[in-house]
């Protein structure tokens, strides 16, 4: 996953540079292709990591009954299940709704 995010970040920066190449003809420009690659890639990666981590909840927060969730445990393992009444997730580090992990397909 890390390599995929890094590749996507570079591709995104290269696309911005290609689309803006006419704006970089003047050497006095504040933003240069080098700056986009230098700063754009880490910002893109940070945003991608934030998005992934933003959907996870602490184990002390209970999911809605009957919802499909993914559990992330202390051993770094994942498990998928439907949350049911009385189900114990306190030993898990965090969880997320499956629906929140599905990519947004809206244009």
Secondary structure, DSSP 4 states (H G I P E B T S, - for coil): -HHHHHHHHHHHHHHHHHHTGGGGSSTT-SS-HHHIIIIIHHHHHHHHHHHHHHT-EETTSPPPTT-EEEEEETTS-EEEEE--TT---TTEEEEEEHHHHSPP---
